[in-house]
Amino acid sequence: MTECLRCHRVLLLLILMSSDFSAAAELGEHVVERTYRTQLTYRCIVSVPDEYQADDARQWPMILFLHGGGSPKSDRLKKTIHRLTRLPAVVVAPICPPSPDGPRYQKWDWKQLGEVVREISKKYRIDAERRSVIGFSMGGSGAWELPSYEPELFTKCVVIAGVCHPWSLRHYPMTRVWVFVGEKDYMRKEQQETVTSAQRFDVDVVETVWAGADHGGIFRLAMAYPRMLEWLVADEDLRIGPAPMGPSKSGGSK
């Protein structure tokens, strides 16, 4: 009796398996078509050196600044970049437009930023061999990724509290990168994992970890660090040298 019951169970299982296979074989197809058309406007604050008008033939370095999350007012953004505007360079600070899908989806679009840089470079006397990008948080992530997709645009990159997907680092151009990480930043681990991935792919990157700095603190410290600011427009590599006051670690370039 027990053996008979076991046979019935096996037979039932085979029937169920057979019905599953037949159901799986009957696959359907459903096509969803949507047309998306989004027009974004990038309002840019542009600062030129005091000597810009004095020499019509002189070309200047360009610094593209990418702010953190949100869309700051112009007055606030001007205060944020005031140390950059003291440098002998044309400084461009676009305001990231809100995402039509909501705040969670707002980010810097590398395709459109490339067009912004090219348009500004045509309008102003920009030295194409001396363009740099610097960004914080959301802007730091944008600064990390932008050279990967626009390999001809930038020679230098400063990342402050930013992360990058390793896929974007696989074929990174010969852009020199300086990364600033706050020791107490809530995303410190992710930021340093990005640096590790960059080193694995032979990106020319130097990392500076600032002791005691949180997410906002690392931005204030880095933006007030004279050596970093000078490096944006200097011909020599100032990433290697005396460490700023307080960092717990400073990595070297490859």
C-alpha positions as CSV (number, residue, x, y, z in Angstrom):
1,M,0.0,0.0,0.0
2,T,2.8,2.3,0.9
3,E,4.6,1.5,-2.3
4,C,1.5,2.2,-4.3
5,L,1.1,5.5,-2.6
6,R,4.7,6.4,-3.5
7,C,4.1,5.5,-7.1
8,H,1.0,7.7,-7.2
9,R,3.0,10.6,-5.8
10,V,5.8,10.2,-8.3
11,L,3.2,10.1,-11.1
12,L,1.5,13.2,-9.8
13,L,4.9,15.0,-9.6
14,L,5.7,14.1,-13.2
15,I,2.3,15.4,-14.3
16,L,2.8,18.7,-12.5
17,M,6.3,19.1,-14.0
18,S,5.0,18.3,-17.5
19,S,2.3,21.0,-17.1
20,D,4.9,23.5,-15.9
21,F,7.0,22.9,-19.0
22,S,4.1,23.3,-21.3
23,A,3.0,26.5,-19.6
24,A,6.6,27.8,-19.8
25,A,6.7,27.1,-23.5
26,E,3.7,29.3,-24.2
27,L,5.6,32.6,-24.0
28,G,4.0,35.8,-25.1
29,E,5.4,39.2,-26.1
30,H,4.3,42.6,-25.0
31,V,5.9,45.7,-26.5
32,V,5.9,49.0,-24.7
33,E,6.7,52.2,-26.6
34,R,7.3,55.6,-25.1
35,T,8.7,58.8,-26.6
36,Y,10.8,60.9,-24.2
37,R,11.9,64.4,-25.1
38,T,13.5,66.5,-22.3
39,Q,14.9,70.0,-22.8
40,L,17.2,71.1,-20.0
41,T,18.5,74.6,-19.5
42,Y,21.9,75.1,-17.9
43,R,22.2,78.6,-16.5
44,C,26.0,79.3,-16.0
45,I,27.8,81.8,-13.9
46,V,30.9,82.8,-15.7
47,S,33.8,84.7,-14.1
48,V,36.8,86.0,-16.1
49,P,40.1,87.4,-14.7
50,D,40.6,91.1,-14.3
51,E,43.2,91.0,-17.0
52,Y,41.0,89.2,-19.5
53,Q,40.2,92.3,-21.6
54,A,43.7,93.7,-21.6
55,D,45.1,91.1,-24.1
56,D,42.8,90.0,-26.9
57,A,45.3,87.2,-27.9
58,R,45.8,85.6,-24.6
59,Q,44.1,82.3,-23.9
60,W,43.1,81.3,-20.3
61,P,42.7,78.1,-18.3
62,M,39.1,77.1,-17.7
63,I,37.7,75.7,-14.5
64,L,34.3,74.0,-14.6
65,F,32.7,73.8,-11.1
66,L,29.9,71.3,-10.4
67,H,27.9,72.0,-7.3
68,G,26.3,69.4,-4.9
69,G,22.7,68.3,-4.8
70,G,19.8,70.6,-5.5
71,S,19.7,73.7,-7.6
72,P,21.3,76.6,-5.7
73,K,20.4,80.2,-6.2
74,S,22.9,82.3,-8.2
75,D,23.9,84.4,-5.2
76,R,24.8,81.3,-3.2
77,L,26.7,79.7,-6.0
78,K,28.7,82.9,-6.5
79,K,29.8,82.8,-2.8
80,T,30.6,79.1,-3.2
81,I,33.1,79.7,-6.0
82,H,34.6,83.0,-4.8
83,R,38.0,81.4,-4.2
84,L,38.1,80.0,-7.7
85,T,37.3,83.3,-9.2
86,R,40.5,84.7,-7.7
87,L,42.5,82.4,-9.9
88,P,43.9,83.4,-13.3
89,A,41.2,81.4,-15.1
90,V,37.8,81.5,-16.7
91,V,35.5,79.9,-14.1
92,V,32.2,78.4,-15.2
93,A,29.6,77.3,-12.7
94,P,26.4,75.8,-14.3
95,I,23.3,75.3,-12.2
96,C,22.0,71.8,-12.5
97,P,18.4,71.9,-13.7
98,P,15.8,69.9,-11.7
99,S,15.0,66.4,-13.0
100,P,11.5,66.1,-14.5
101,D,11.3,62.8,-12.6
102,G,11.8,64.4,-9.2
103,P,14.7,65.3,-6.9
104,R,15.8,61.8,-6.4
105,Y,16.8,61.6,-10.1
106,Q,18.6,64.9,-10.3
107,K,22.2,64.5,-11.5
108,W,24.8,66.0,-13.8
109,D,24.3,64.8,-17.4
110,W,27.8,64.3,-19.0
111,K,26.4,64.6,-22.5
112,Q,25.0,68.1,-21.8
113,L,27.9,69.2,-19.7
114,G,30.2,68.4,-22.6
115,E,28.1,70.7,-24.8
116,V,28.3,73.4,-22.1
117,V,32.1,73.2,-22.1
118,R,32.4,73.3,-25.8
119,E,30.0,76.3,-26.1
120,I,31.8,78.3,-23.4
121,S,35.2,77.4,-25.0
122,K,34.0,79.0,-28.3
123,K,32.6,82.1,-26.6
124,Y,35.6,82.8,-24.4
125,R,39.4,82.6,-25.1
126,I,40.0,79.2,-23.5
127,D,43.2,77.2,-23.6
128,A,41.9,73.8,-24.7
129,E,45.0,72.2,-23.1
130,R,44.3,73.7,-19.7
131,R,40.7,72.8,-18.8
132,S,39.8,71.3,-15.4
133,V,36.7,70.2,-13.6
134,I,36.0,70.3,-9.9
135,G,32.9,69.1,-8.0
136,F,31.5,68.3,-4.6
137,S,29.2,65.4,-3.6
138,M,26.8,65.1,-6.6
139,G,29.1,67.4,-8.4
140,G,32.1,65.3,-7.3
141,S,30.5,62.2,-8.8
142,G,29.9,64.3,-12.0
143,A,33.6,65.4,-12.0
144,W,34.7,61.8,-11.6
145,E,32.7,60.6,-14.6
146,L,32.8,63.5,-17.0
147,P,36.4,63.0,-18.3
148,S,35.6,59.3,-18.9
149,Y,32.9,60.2,-21.4
150,E,34.6,63.4,-22.6
151,P,38.2,62.3,-22.8
152,E,39.3,65.3,-24.9
153,L,38.1,68.1,-22.7
154,F,39.9,68.0,-19.4
155,T,43.5,67.7,-18.2
156,K,42.7,67.9,-14.5
157,C,39.9,66.8,-12.2
158,V,39.3,67.5,-8.5
159,V,36.8,65.3,-6.7
160,I,35.5,66.3,-3.3
161,A,33.3,63.7,-1.6
162,G,32.3,62.0,-4.8
163,V,31.9,58.5,-6.1
164,C,32.1,56.8,-9.5
165,H,31.0,53.5,-10.9
166,P,34.1,51.3,-11.7
167,W,32.7,50.9,-15.3
168,S,33.4,54.6,-15.9
169,L,37.1,54.1,-14.9
170,R,38.0,51.2,-17.2
171,H,39.1,53.4,-20.1
172,Y,39.8,56.6,-18.2
173,P,41.8,59.2,-20.2
174,M,45.1,60.8,-19.2
175,T,43.3,63.2,-16.8
176,R,45.1,63.8,-13.5
177,V,42.7,63.4,-10.6
178,W,42.9,64.7,-7.0
179,V,40.4,63.2,-4.6
180,F,39.5,64.7,-1.2
181,V,37.8,62.5,1.3
182,G,36.6,63.4,4.8
183,E,37.6,61.0,7.5
184,K,34.1,61.2,9.1
185,D,32.2,61.4,5.9
186,Y,29.2,59.0,5.9
187,M,30.2,57.9,2.4
188,R,33.9,57.6,3.1
189,K,34.0,53.9,2.4
190,E,32.3,54.3,-1.0
191,Q,34.6,57.2,-1.9
192,Q,37.7,55.2,-1.1
193,E,36.5,52.2,-2.9
194,T,36.2,54.4,-6.0
195,V,39.8,55.4,-5.6
196,T,40.9,51.8,-5.2
197,S,39.1,50.9,-8.4
198,A,40.7,53.9,-10.2
199,Q,44.2,52.7,-9.1
200,R,43.4,49.2,-10.3
201,F,42.7,50.7,-13.8
202,D,45.9,52.8,-13.7
203,V,44.1,56.2,-13.4
204,D,46.5,59.0,-12.4
205,V,44.8,59.6,-9.0
206,V,46.0,61.0,-5.7
207,E,43.8,60.7,-2.6
208,T,43.9,63.0,0.4
209,V,41.9,62.0,3.5
210,W,41.2,64.9,5.9
211,A,41.1,64.0,9.6
212,G,38.0,65.0,11.5
213,A,36.1,66.2,8.4
214,D,32.6,65.2,7.6
215,H,30.7,65.5,4.3
216,G,30.3,69.2,4.4
217,G,33.5,69.8,6.3
218,I,35.7,68.3,3.6
219,F,34.2,70.7,1.0
220,R,35.0,73.8,3.1
221,L,38.6,72.5,3.8
222,A,39.4,71.5,0.3
223,M,38.0,74.8,-1.2
224,A,40.2,76.8,1.2
225,Y,43.3,74.7,0.5
226,P,45.7,77.0,-1.4
227,R,47.8,74.1,-2.9
228,M,44.7,72.5,-4.5
229,L,43.6,75.9,-5.9
230,E,47.0,76.6,-7.3
231,W,47.2,73.2,-8.8
232,L,44.2,73.9,-11.0
233,V,46.1,76.5,-12.9
234,A,49.8,75.4,-12.3
235,D,52.0,73.6,-14.7
236,E,53.6,71.5,-12.1
237,D,52.0,68.6,-10.2
238,L,51.3,70.0,-6.8
239,R,49.4,66.9,-5.6
240,I,52.7,65.5,-4.4
241,G,54.1,67.5,-1.6
242,P,53.4,68.8,1.9
243,A,50.1,67.5,3.2
244,P,47.5,70.0,4.4
245,M,47.1,70.4,8.2
246,G,45.2,67.5,9.7
247,P,44.7,64.8,7.0
248,S,45.2,61.2,8.3
249,K,46.4,59.9,4.9
250,S,47.6,61.2,1.6
251,G,48.0,58.8,-1.3
252,G,50.5,59.2,-4.1
253,S,50.1,59.1,-7.9
254,K,51.0,56.1,-10.0
